[in-house]
Amino acid sequence: MLKARLMTGIQLIMMIGTLLLASCGAGEPELTPTLTLSADQIRTQAVETFSAQLTLTALAAPSDTPAPTLTPAPTFPALATSTAGTPFGAATTAGGTTGSCYGLTFVSDVTIPDNTQMTPGKTFTKTWKVLNSGTCAWDAGFKFALASGEAMGGSTLTLPTSVAAGAQYDLSVPMVAPSTSGTLRGDWRMSTATGTFFGDAIYVQIVVGGGSAPTNTSGPAVSTSTPTATATATPTP
């Protein structure tokens, strides 16, 4: 197409030049010198003229550049807010164990009150009355185990049945008075089947031999379990 237009322009210019030469009289003297263009010069002018027309046409044509696309701004999740009275994260109880719906509260000593006098080697059964003060039942398989102090021959007690929330329960552990004289104490705690302690630490404290019993003080228990054999629990009638 471009070549055809170029040839057409050249032919047009040559025809115009021919007509101009023919219109001049052959016998008339030339008053002014005639500008004679070579074929190369004519082609050059034709190409320049055609190029100028193409440039004007391109400038007048509308642009096909696509409009920029707006990218939507990213959305971020809302920050979590704390409900009034509910702290972030899991609560913890004494001893660093994870807080839960389980709870245990000491009610009373059913047998062997604090500082009971014992002779070395005497067997006895310590029974505590406790309350399930949590909102969940204790499952069968929960363990009542020594947390710190003297075991006095006592073994870990495994609950044979579940205990409903709000119910009282008697925990009984057979023990033997050690041969060592003095005041001896063992702290016990309830735990889940996986070993997570919860609730109050309750203890047994006896005096072996003829020594005087010191004033009873209740300190926090250390959450360390001593694996022992399973004992038998005595449920409340």
C-alpha positions, 0 to 999 in steps of 0.5 A, spaced: 500 500 500 505 504 501 509 503 495 503 504 491 501 511 494 509 513 493 509 511 485 502 515 485 505 521 488 511 521 483 507 520 477 503 526 479 509 530 480 512 528 474 505 530 470 505 537 473 512 538 471 510 536 464 504 540 464 508 546 466 514 545 461 509 544 455 505 551 457 511 555 456 512 557 449 518 554 445 520 560 441 520 565 447 526 567 450 527 565 457 527 571 461 529 567 468 532 561 469 528 554 469 529 550 475 530 543 473 529 537 478 532 531 477 528 524 478 531 523 484 529 530 487 522 529 485 522 522 488 525 525 495 520 530 495 514 525 494 516 521 499 517 527 504 510 529 502 507 522 503 511 521 510 508 528 512 501 526 511 502 519 514 505 523 521 499 528 521 494 522 520 497 518 526 497 524 530 489 525 529 488 518 530 485 516 537 490 512 542 489 505 543 492 505 550 488 501 555 486 505 561 489 503 567 486 498 572 485 500 579 487 494 584 483 494 590 486 495 596 487 489 601 483 488 606 486 486 613 482 482 618 479 485 624 483 485 631 480 480 636 477 484 642 477 482 649 470 481 652 469 485 659 472 480 664 475 475 660 483 476 659 486 474 652 490 467 653 489 461 657 488 462 665 493 459 669 492 456 676 497 455 682 503 451 680 503 453 673 497 448 670 492 450 665 486 453 668 480 449 665 472 447 667 475 443 673 475 444 680 476 441 687 475 444 694 477 441 700 471 440 705 473 436 711 478 431 714 474 424 715 479 420 718 486 422 721 486 429 723 492 433 723 497 432 727 494 425 729 499 421 733 502 415 730 507 409 732 512 407 727 509 402 722 502 403 724 497 402 718 492 407 717 487 410 711 487 417 710 480 420 708 478 427 705 471 429 703 472 434 697 467 438 693 467 438 685 467 445 685 468 446 677 463 446 672 465 439 669 464 432 672 471 429 673 471 423 669 473 416 671 480 415 670 482 422 673 488 421 678 489 423 686 496 423 687 502 425 691 504 432 689 510 433 694 512 431 701 512 424 704 508 419 701 507 414 707 506 408 703 500 411 699 499 410 692 496 414 686 488 413 687 485 412 680 477 414 680 473 408 678 467 413 676 465 420 674 463 425 679 458 430 677 460 438 678 457 440 685 458 433 688 462 431 694 466 425 694 471 421 699 478 420 697 481 415 701 488 412 701 491 407 705 498 409 708 503 406 713 507 411 718 514 411 717 519 409 722 522 416 722 520 420 728 517 427 727 512 431 724 511 428 717 506 431 711 504 429 704 501 434 699 496 430 694 492 433 688 487 431 683 489 431 676 486 429 669 488 422 666 493 426 662 496 429 668 494 436 669 493 438 676 487 442 678 484 444 684 486 445 692 492 441 694 490 437 700 494 434 705 495 429 711 500 430 717 501 426 722 506 425 728 510 419 729 513 418 736 513 422 742 515 429 739 510 435 740 506 437 734 508 444 731 503 449 729 500 446 722 501 451 716 498 450 709 503 452 704 502 451 696 503 444 693 508 443 688 505 440 681 510 434 681 506 427 680 509 420 683 507 414 679 504 409 684 499 403 683 492 404 683 488 405 690 481 404 691 476 410 692 470 410 697 464 414 694 460 418 699 454 414 701 
